[in-house]
Amino acid sequence: MTAADLLLQLGLFLASLVANLLSALAGGGAGLVQLPVLILLGLSFPLALATHKLASVALGIGATLRHARERSLNPRLAAFVLACGLPGVVLGARVVLSLPPRLSTLLLGLLTIGLGLYSIARPALGTESHARELDRRGLAIGGAGLFAIGVLNGSLTSGTGLFVTLWLVRWFGLDYGRAVAYTLILVGLFWNGAGALTLGVQGQIAWGWVPMLLAGSITGGYLGAHLAIAKGSRVVKRAFEVLSLLMGASLLVKSF
């Protein structure tokens, strides 16, 4: 292995570590760092997206290792999130290559900035858990929202974990800390896994880059989840807001 190859692998590990630590703390946004790095290093968009999705599965593994000790998830709600979101992920991943990339990136950027501004405008939002007892209509709306976010997760580049986090806070009444646990484990492990599988079948994955990306994802996911648990929902809320604004601005710049 040459010096250039060693530098490439080290760069992949560090980029993955930083991206997934931030994502585990804020509840999404690993693609803000990781996906652009893969593209800048020479991968095409479809190849970078499939590789990023696969590597992001390890974020869910790292976060699961930490959150499992806290028993953060309600099994019924977790099953509901998977049942509603996974079909959307598969559908979105199947149509990703037919979407206008610049328009999709622009819309995602605007939506992501909107998430951050909405959270900032509601200081008490998600600082405490007020789990809602939803009737059939409420569950239907909640499930439709998760399905729609799943479509975005499968078809767009990054940031949709933030959408899941805010939806769980706003509609299901979770605090940010608990919502992030659901997002990291269910979106990181299962949604991204389904998206990676679907994209991998359609295209290719840069397998030579995967080991270091996976190592960075697992490490960053564990450390970010630990910080989220240790610091509490208010710090997670601030991290969510800052990352939403930064990622939204980055996507807007990328779309022009």
C-alpha positions as CSV (number, residue, x, y, z in Angstrom):
1,M,0.0,0.0,0.0
2,T,1.4,3.4,-1.0
3,A,1.6,6.5,1.1
4,A,-1.2,8.0,-1.0
5,D,-3.4,5.0,-0.2
6,L,-2.7,5.3,3.5
7,L,-3.6,9.0,3.5
8,L,-6.8,8.2,1.6
9,Q,-7.8,5.5,4.2
10,L,-7.0,7.8,7.1
11,G,-9.0,10.6,5.5
12,L,-12.0,8.3,5.0
13,F,-11.8,7.2,8.7
14,L,-11.6,10.8,10.0
15,A,-14.4,12.1,7.8
16,S,-16.6,9.2,8.8
17,L,-15.8,9.7,12.5
18,V,-16.6,13.4,12.5
19,A,-19.7,13.0,10.3
20,N,-21.2,10.2,12.4
21,L,-20.4,11.7,15.8
22,L,-22.3,14.9,14.8
23,S,-25.1,12.8,13.4
24,A,-25.4,10.7,16.6
25,L,-25.5,13.9,18.7
26,A,-28.0,15.8,16.6
27,G,-30.2,13.0,15.2
28,G,-29.1,13.0,11.6
29,G,-26.9,14.8,9.1
30,A,-24.0,12.4,8.5
31,G,-24.2,13.1,4.8
32,L,-23.3,16.8,5.4
33,V,-19.6,15.7,5.7
34,Q,-19.4,12.2,4.5
35,L,-21.1,12.3,1.1
36,P,-19.4,15.4,-0.2
37,V,-16.0,13.9,0.9
38,L,-16.7,10.8,-1.1
39,I,-17.6,12.8,-4.2
40,L,-14.6,15.1,-3.8
41,L,-12.3,12.1,-3.6
42,G,-13.6,11.0,-7.0
43,L,-16.7,8.8,-6.7
44,S,-19.7,9.5,-9.0
45,F,-22.9,10.6,-7.3
46,P,-24.7,7.2,-7.5
47,L,-21.6,5.3,-6.4
48,A,-21.0,7.8,-3.5
49,L,-24.6,7.6,-2.4
50,A,-24.7,3.8,-2.3
51,T,-21.3,3.7,-0.5
52,H,-22.5,6.4,2.0
53,K,-25.7,4.5,2.7
54,L,-23.9,1.3,3.4
55,A,-21.4,3.0,5.7
56,S,-24.2,4.8,7.5
57,V,-25.6,1.5,8.6
58,A,-22.6,1.2,11.0
59,L,-23.8,4.5,12.6
60,G,-26.9,2.6,13.8
61,I,-24.7,-0.2,15.1
62,G,-22.5,2.1,17.1
63,A,-25.5,4.0,18.5
64,T,-27.3,0.8,19.3
65,L,-24.4,-0.4,21.4
66,R,-24.7,2.7,23.5
67,H,-28.4,3.2,23.7
68,A,-29.1,-0.5,24.4
69,R,-27.7,0.1,27.9
70,E,-30.4,2.8,28.5
71,R,-33.3,0.8,27.0
72,S,-34.3,4.0,25.1
73,L,-36.8,2.4,22.7
74,N,-40.5,1.4,23.1
75,P,-40.8,-1.8,21.0
76,R,-44.3,-0.9,19.7
77,L,-43.3,2.6,18.5
78,A,-40.1,1.2,17.0
79,A,-42.0,-1.4,15.0
80,F,-44.4,1.3,13.8
81,V,-41.5,3.5,12.6
82,L,-40.1,0.5,10.7
83,A,-43.4,-0.6,9.2
84,C,-44.3,2.8,7.9
85,G,-40.8,4.0,6.9
86,L,-39.1,1.0,5.2
87,P,-41.5,0.8,2.2
88,G,-40.9,4.5,1.5
89,V,-37.1,4.0,1.7
90,V,-37.3,1.2,-0.9
91,L,-39.6,3.2,-3.2
92,G,-37.3,6.3,-2.9
93,A,-34.2,4.3,-3.6
94,R,-35.8,2.9,-6.8
95,V,-36.6,6.3,-8.2
96,V,-33.5,8.2,-7.1
97,L,-31.7,8.2,-10.5
98,S,-34.7,9.6,-12.3
99,L,-34.9,12.8,-10.1
100,P,-33.3,16.1,-11.2
101,P,-30.4,16.2,-8.8
102,R,-30.1,20.0,-8.5
103,L,-33.8,20.5,-7.9
104,S,-33.9,17.7,-5.3
105,T,-30.9,19.2,-3.5
106,L,-32.4,22.7,-3.5
107,L,-35.7,21.5,-2.1
108,L,-33.9,19.4,0.6
109,G,-31.8,22.4,1.6
110,L,-34.8,24.6,2.0
111,L,-36.7,22.0,4.0
112,T,-33.7,21.4,6.2
113,I,-33.2,25.0,7.0
114,G,-36.9,25.2,7.8
115,L,-36.5,22.4,10.3
116,G,-33.8,24.3,12.2
117,L,-35.8,27.6,12.2
118,Y,-39.0,25.8,13.4
119,S,-37.1,24.2,16.3
120,I,-35.5,27.6,17.2
121,A,-38.8,29.3,17.1
122,R,-40.2,26.9,19.7
123,P,-37.7,26.9,22.7
124,A,-39.7,24.3,24.7
125,L,-40.1,21.9,21.8
126,G,-38.5,18.5,22.6
127,T,-36.9,19.5,25.9
128,E,-39.3,17.2,27.8
129,S,-41.1,14.1,26.8
130,H,-44.9,14.3,26.5
131,A,-45.7,11.1,24.7
132,R,-49.1,11.4,23.0
133,E,-51.9,8.8,23.0
134,L,-52.8,8.8,19.3
135,D,-56.1,7.6,17.9
136,R,-56.4,5.9,14.5
137,R,-56.4,9.2,12.7
138,G,-53.4,10.4,14.6
139,L,-51.5,7.1,13.9
140,A,-52.5,7.3,10.2
141,I,-51.1,10.8,9.9
142,G,-48.0,9.8,11.9
143,G,-47.5,6.8,9.7
144,A,-48.0,8.8,6.5
145,G,-45.3,11.3,7.7
146,L,-42.9,8.5,8.3
147,F,-43.6,6.9,4.9
148,A,-43.0,10.3,3.2
149,I,-39.7,10.8,5.1
150,G,-38.7,7.2,4.1
151,V,-39.1,8.1,0.4
152,L,-36.9,11.2,1.0
153,N,-34.4,9.0,2.9
154,G,-34.1,6.5,0.0
155,S,-34.0,9.1,-2.8
156,L,-32.1,12.1,-1.5
157,T,-28.5,12.5,-0.4
158,S,-28.5,13.3,3.3
159,G,-30.2,14.9,6.2
160,T,-33.5,13.0,6.3
161,G,-32.6,11.6,9.8
162,L,-33.2,15.1,11.0
163,F,-36.7,15.0,9.6
164,V,-37.4,11.8,11.5
165,T,-36.1,13.3,14.7
166,L,-38.3,16.4,14.4
167,W,-41.3,14.4,13.4
168,L,-41.0,12.1,16.4
169,V,-40.7,15.2,18.7
170,R,-43.5,17.2,17.1
171,W,-46.1,14.5,16.3
172,F,-45.3,11.7,18.8
173,G,-44.3,13.9,21.7
174,L,-40.8,12.6,22.4
175,D,-38.0,14.7,23.8
176,Y,-35.0,15.3,21.6
177,G,-32.8,12.8,23.4
178,R,-35.2,9.9,23.0
179,A,-36.2,10.9,19.5
180,V,-32.5,10.8,18.5
181,A,-32.2,7.3,19.9
182,Y,-35.0,6.1,17.6
183,T,-33.5,7.9,14.6
184,L,-30.0,6.5,15.1
185,I,-31.1,2.9,15.6
186,L,-34.0,2.6,13.3
187,V,-33.0,5.0,10.5
188,G,-29.3,4.3,10.8
189,L,-29.5,0.6,11.0
190,F,-32.7,-0.4,9.1
191,W,-33.7,2.4,6.8
192,N,-30.2,3.0,5.6
193,G,-29.6,-0.7,5.3
194,A,-32.6,-1.1,3.0
195,G,-31.5,1.9,1.0
196,A,-28.0,0.6,0.7
197,L,-29.3,-2.8,-0.4
198,T,-31.6,-1.4,-3.0
199,L,-29.0,1.0,-4.4
200,G,-26.3,-1.7,-4.3
201,V,-28.4,-4.0,-6.4
202,Q,-29.0,-1.2,-9.0
203,G,-25.4,0.1,-9.1
204,Q,-22.1,-0.4,-7.4
205,I,-20.4,0.2,-4.0
206,A,-16.8,1.3,-3.5
207,W,-15.9,-1.8,-1.5
208,G,-12.3,-0.8,-1.0
209,W,-13.4,2.3,0.9
210,V,-16.0,0.6,3.0
211,P,-13.9,-0.8,5.9
212,M,-12.5,2.6,7.1
213,L,-15.9,4.2,6.6
214,L,-17.6,1.5,8.7
215,A,-14.9,1.9,11.4
216,G,-15.4,5.6,11.6
217,S,-19.2,5.2,11.6
218,I,-19.3,2.7,14.5
219,T,-16.8,4.8,16.6
220,G,-18.6,8.1,15.8
221,G,-22.0,6.7,16.4
222,Y,-21.0,5.3,19.8
223,L,-19.3,8.5,20.9
224,G,-22.1,10.8,19.7
225,A,-24.8,8.6,21.4
226,H,-22.8,8.8,24.6
227,L,-22.6,12.6,24.4
228,A,-26.3,12.8,23.7
229,I,-27.2,10.7,26.7
230,A,-24.7,12.5,29.0
231,K,-25.6,16.0,28.0
232,G,-29.4,15.7,27.8
233,S,-32.2,16.9,25.5
234,R,-31.4,20.7,25.6
235,V,-27.9,20.2,24.2
236,V,-29.2,17.7,21.6
237,K,-31.8,20.3,20.6
238,R,-29.1,22.9,20.0
239,A,-26.9,20.5,18.1
240,F,-30.0,19.6,16.0
241,E,-30.7,23.3,15.2
242,V,-27.1,24.2,14.3
243,L,-26.6,21.1,12.1
244,S,-29.9,21.7,10.3
245,L,-28.9,25.3,9.4
246,L,-25.4,24.3,8.4
247,M,-26.5,21.4,6.3
248,G,-29.4,23.3,4.7
249,A,-27.0,26.1,3.7
250,S,-24.5,23.5,2.3
251,L,-27.2,21.9,0.2
252,L,-28.4,25.3,-1.2
253,V,-24.8,26.1,-2.2
254,K,-24.4,22.7,-3.8
255,S,-27.6,23.1,-5.8
256,F,-26.3,26.2,-7.7
